[in-house]
């Protein structure tokens, strides 16, 4: 039995790890990006000098031979489904009994003029990190397009190198489809405090290039011309389906899969960013592009391939981010503002904010956001899953907060604000 | 609906003001005391000495005061000025060593140690005042000074060289020692020896770099309080108090060190107890009692409740140095599984050796040398040479820029071995991971000064219970996703569970403690 996994991101590697826990099959992981699995979540820290490149490897190098996981750095050019084999760029052909596609996603480009010029890129892979190093060497100013999590990370990276940054955000307020006005405002303050020029309600129109096809400026939809030598594209990603499509595997936006990760081709599975569920999951999602969901999907597939039977189900939603110095935790479903069904309560002090959402009719808690405050997942998740009342007692608040010892907080006041 | 309440103020700007206000106030109080002492001429030293010392403190206070003003933005003048002053101080120290210190001790004290202290404090203020209100480790891994570049190597060689001279060729540092003469007369009523000079330099390093740690980690209250603790313990219990004891002709006793780290405090005869009792009389009896109580009663109790951190990163002088001067080098700790294996053999080996050596000395003392003769003396000397001088000093501190800050604590300290065994098997302390929030970024592992692969546990959602963990809390501070928290809690279920991520997040709700 030979199981071949294409892609060594978190989804592919999680698949391999959990498969190995329950199976003795031969497992091969193929990646074009890097010889070893790296934490893509930490690319920004390598750029900022917080981490060495070697720190990006979550496992020591001998982890792989110890667990008999064969690693190959190469590009897979074709999948021969009939023969059950793949072709490698370096030449050669490899037989598989089971194939797992964990090919991830690619930064979006929307057909802007100049979008493939030198100095225009997204941030996804080790290669992107290297090219960003080269492209930003000695430059004075840059633009980052996109008001999402990666956009703000790129802005922070560039600011650490003391490069002037224009951040173009399509929405009128940062992630206003997710955050309340207060929450967005905290993030705006944080962005501006770090010297970033924040352009809200502004989109990219075109990228101006010089005779050598290098980016020299961006033109915005509001008619402004901003001189920049680097343009960071952070307007989302799309599933990387090229290999699957050309090999004749059925694709939509992503590689189409069942809730046990089976594609249209026998013996071929897809997992992580590149996959699209045929039936939408609870909460209506078909493509999950969070790092956390890649890990969870991989874990589920690994167990399935090792003989398990549990199909994939989305977890109670959770996510985290860091906007410059502002940490963000979210659990469950918290809408940006109150609705007919949902009532919100908020506590805010300085750069700290907690907001809960509750079902209006019953008072049951639906979700909680923390900005500048660390919240304990076990407590938040258990409150939501058990449908507890959203009113929070001081005692419950103490278990909910995950702040380091000696933190100063008037828990009575916070509990009051979240209960009234 | 939106209510604004008193800030929880753990990340906000005002906290830095409070911190700096306290430092400034403390410095000014000590300066005022010195001035009073000088005016009354109540101690056996020249009034000019203490006036000068007070001036140094006022200068440091002024530096901090200016830097805390949020309207003050350090300019090129400040960065350059601080660098020049520091450089001047270092040159001053070299010139002192070359002989000038013997000719003009007072002047060279100010031009050497004084200018270095002032310059580095200024430099730190200029570096961190203008920063944001969050963690800033940017450039640590690319700066040659902190990442084994040419300048890092030079610094390491100088630091190691300093230790070699202090231990085995103190005469070579005579010029520098002499510059601390006035202060020694002031504090101890006698001339400085090289150990006084060393103690002073050590304490200044802890205090000045402690100020840096206070700045750098000002957004985390655990870090500021812990840093205050190591600074004050070093300054008061390990420098000022022993000096005053000498002034009053009492044994030079350090109340912050205990057997087996300070092995002689429980060694018989002239190695320890005998000497303390002979010099100290009734005070000596108290000192022995204190040491024994700390070793055998306070240590197990405190370690049970708080883990080994109560000592290693809150009290101990070696820890104080590692957490302050060593902070820029914590990421250099070896972190492979092999180094962990080596660590366990070595540190427990040293523990066995010190217990055997102590037993040997006591048997020898009880039998009046009939059993082992001169052998036990040779053992005592050898232990002091290998572990006291070479390991704890030369390698332990001198090698900061090569191997990180806790080489002694990890591979050599018998006290850490005992505390670690208890922490691993019988303590309420653990580092909790926050559910499935870990993103495997590796900041925790990279900045763990004990070389623990914290990420290995965090990415599985597993509690971190390791013998070597000194509880400095930096993993929690550098975590960009709020995943790690130092906690004391019930010992039940502390070791193996819950492995949240490798099971399913769904299982989270079944944790009984959150019902």
Interface residues (C-beta under 8 A of the other chain):
Chain A: X10 X39 X41 X42 X45 X46 X48 X49 X50 X51 X52 X55 X56 X57 X58 X60 X62 X160 X182 X193 X194 X291 X292 X295 X296 X299 X315 X316 X318 X320 X322 X324 X325 X326 X327 X329 X344 X345 X346 X347 X348 X349 X350 X351 X352 X372 X373 X374 X375 X376 X377 X378 X379 X381 X382 X385 X386 X399 X402 X403 X404 X405 X406 X407 X408 X409 X410 X413 X414 X416 X417
Chain B: X1 X2 X3 X4 X5 X6 X7 X8 X9 X10 X11 X12 X132 X133 X134 X135 X137 X138 X139 X140 X141 X142 X143 X147 X219 X220 X221 X222 X225 X336 X337 X434 X435 X436 X437 X439 X440 X441 X442 X443 X445 X446 X453 X455 X459 X473 X476 X477 X478 X480 X481 X482 X485 X486 X487 X500 X501 X502 X504 X505 X506 X508 X509 X511 X514 X515
